[in-house]
Amino acid sequence: MPYLAKFEYFALNKAFAAMRIKLFIWALPAILFFAGIARAQNKAIDSLRKIVALAKNDSLEVSAYVNLANEFARVNIATAKQYGLQAIALGRKINSPKRLSAAYSITATLFVQINKTDSARYCLDQLKKLADDTHIGYVMSTYNLSEGLFYRKKGNYKASIPYMKEALRLFTIQKDKLSMAGQNLNIGNNYLDMGDYRNAMAFHLGALKLFEVMGNRRGISFCYQEIANDFIKLNQFSAAMPYALHSIEIKTSLNDNRGMASAYMAVGEIKQNLHNATEALKNYKAALAINKELKLPIDEAATELTIGKFYAEEKDWNNAREYFDNSAAIFTQLRDTAHLSIVNAEKANLQTNLLHQQKTEKTFLNTLGTALKMGDKSTEINNYKHLSDFYAKNKQYDLALAYSEKYHNVSDSIKSQSLKLQVNEMEQRYNLEKKEKELTVLRKDKLLYQANLSRQKVLWYGAAIVFVMLLIIGFLVLARSAAVQKASRMLEMEQMRNSIARNLHDDIGSTLSSINILSQVALRRVDGNVTATRDLEKIADSSFTIMESMSDIVWAINPANDSLEKTIFKMKDFAASILEPAGIRFEFSGENKLSDIKLGVDERKDLYLIFKETINNIAKYSAATLVTIEFQKNAARFLMAIEDNGKGFDHLTQHSGNGLRNMQSRANQMRATFGITTAPGAGTRITLALPIPSYGYITTDKR
């Protein structure tokens, strides 16, 4: 579990152990306990209904309606909606802004859940008007929370975030810990859906901490559920499982049916990725049954889609088509075009697997013929690529190779012309900007000269002051000009690096792919020739190795990866791919204190390759069980230390090999200090110390 902090790791073990104790030791009392919880919930509902029955038409009655809506929101949406509408009516009647805002909020959320967008929008507009009219902190925070949830439910996560964060700010001012915890959870969910897993985990853990302080078990169950989803998105399924199971345990005790459905979906996804298809399908169908019972059409359609994908992966085409059709029917009824397009794409992909290859092939060929007649080069190139992929997928490698060659021939001719046009355009733009700058300088010089002539009529001491001012102005003009030119050069360099990375990825990557296909075709034709088979296998292996190296080069060139943070993220990803399959635990530390350091292209590449070589050596030769990777920064240098608890070696008497020599060479190129500490039976420690300039951007002059 390398990405968890230590306190999270121990908390996870403790929670999982507690869960096992309950399952094996307290099974029967747990059943009685859950029944008691259900009775307690019913008792709370009965108490709220008694308050409503008094019909005092006061703020307490409005709160009772709102709380009843909340209680039924996860059990019976229709009943919950009726209580929400009654809360709105009474809140308006007695003019209670706080209670009315809560009524608008819960009712809007319920309307969104049953896809009544217009009704939800009306409630939110009324809530905004109430917030604008009253300027009450609670009402304003409730509006921002509700608006954020509305956009989140509609799938517009980017629009949701500002409202969510504003609500969190207002709740923090009010010191409302329960609302703060809930809002941390909501923001984390948004970041999770946006693919920002680091921020998602940070907000989810923040919510969990607040809920635990308050002892709020429902909130804790939500946090466990979302932390499990964080790990699922990172493909760390073993780490996700305890959180998902603990979430189901708590939600079962609270009779939270809707929450149990989402938790079952998470467990199903984990089981599927751990290759336990039977348990995966069992959990998916349990979630579907709950969503149908609660009459939640959006959740039901999404679950049908997931089950369809499951059957498609299992190559059970008939069942897959049935669930895709069910999902499409519901999304069509809801007029949810975004999700409907996803289902249609899955159905189209399924058609290829349902013996519709001939129809698909005919479609591609007809489109290609039309493109050739019309002279549509873009469509022509795309269909060459589609046909190459289609034939490769169906193991018709001769046709795949033929269309791949056509794709590259036509694509190369187009790209070379396009590249020339781009270069010419860049040159013309550069010359035009240069002339404009020269004219600007001439105009400024003329104005300064005229100003100087006019000031000659002033007394001597006045002339001295003017001379000093002119010097200052000139310095500022030159400084600004230098800054503009530097910025322009940096922009051109960024564009050039992006272009190089793109061309390497598209052109050379495609060529290597063609080599791979060619070797596969040739292997099928060697007819038992051992020498030819061996040579072709070497070609395939070499092309794969070059593709890996090319991927590292493209990553290093791309300016989006200049930060040390991106480099460390790639290190973590590589370490996980090499060490986890070998059963070696690893831990990173100190990486959160390096956000102000940026690396040059060469330094980033050399640093990563030294790290990559070290991890490979550990996996191959060390017989270690634990690897620690530590980063430090002080005023003068950046330090990376990689240490394992393996068998070590005597590097003074044992030949080092190319790996250590290459690492030393790369360190010398970076003007860094490279060190190795090891002995037989004492593990190995590799260190790299890189000087940091005062401006915090590491780059060296290689001239």
Order of alpha helices (4+ residues) and beta strands (2+ residues): alpha-alpha-alpha-alpha-alpha-alpha-alpha-alpha-alpha-alpha-alpha-alpha-alpha-alpha-alpha-alpha-alpha-alpha-alpha-alpha-alpha-alpha-alpha-alpha-beta-beta-alpha-beta-beta-alpha-beta-beta-beta
